[in-house]
């Protein structure tokens, strides 16, 4: 999952970026409202962490601009303001959740996971496809109850497909959501990761839809032509 952080406090921004990357997210970091708005308007994110007290353009204005532009990604607002009126203003501007500073990193990550799950239509923290299970809280993947070890990029790709189970996902979409903007993106590596995941979880777990991309379905469902 790819996350945008818009936070003008350098130390906090870098701490959040590092923590989220350690938890398996691809993360872009912006330090002002103008740049943050540009990234959110031109890149495809699964969620955004947005500070309200930003230089150049304040967070509420940035959020309002995104929503007017039709950007629908979930937004978790961060702010030092803790009054009910500020919370109402943030939610009315289009925020999906609100967290006042100071906060516990564990709570932020839990709220972020919940926002991403809800945005993709999932209610449980455990995603399933047949006998494959992915626990979004622990990052643990199992097959028939036995743990399966995946690399960081394999996990990111599997997690994105499981969040969007039953949908056809293109290579371009996968690249946009599992790599940050500074990563040297190569579409050929997606096929490599898919091949590795199939070897570990079974050839039927991910279906190739020729000319379109990949789909992850429950084995019991109607198979697609590959």
PyMOL commands that set and color helices and strands:
alter all, ss='L'
color gray80, all
select helices_A, chain A and resi 10-22+33-42+59-68+84-92+105-119+152-163+171-178+187-201
alter helices_A, ss='H'
color red, helices_A
select strands_A, chain A and resi 2-6+26-30+47-51+74-79+97-100+126-129+132-135+140-143+146-147+168-169+206-209+213-216
alter strands_A, ss='S'
color yellow, strands_A
deselect
rebuild
show_as cartoon
